[in-house]
Amino acid sequence: MELSKDIQLKEPFNMSKVLKLVQLCSTFNSDIYIQKNMTAYNCKCVLGTANIIISMKENEHFSISVHGSDAKEALDQVGAFFEKTGAESPVNV
């Protein structure tokens, strides 16, 4: 199953939030990616995730794409993580 969700960043991320996101994503079997500007970054990789998230500014949009057997649960929890840490989901795909 493949699912995705569009996210709007409401406040910048720091390294602590990035590490928590990577830790959360690593608990799922599904592949989880942040996609921005035609490039996908593996959310289970600290360097790639930090590279894209820390460079984003307030109100920038990106999407989370999840593919795998636990995709729904992964997308729900990752979406909830972003909502708790300074982002919102303007559109569900």
Salt bridges, closest charged atoms under 4 A:
GLU2 OE1 - HIS67 ND1 3.88
GLU11 OE2 - LYS17 NZ 2.83
GLU60 OE1 - LYS36 NZ 2.99
ASP76 OD2 - LYS72 NZ 2.97
GLU88 OE2 - LYS10 NZ 3.98
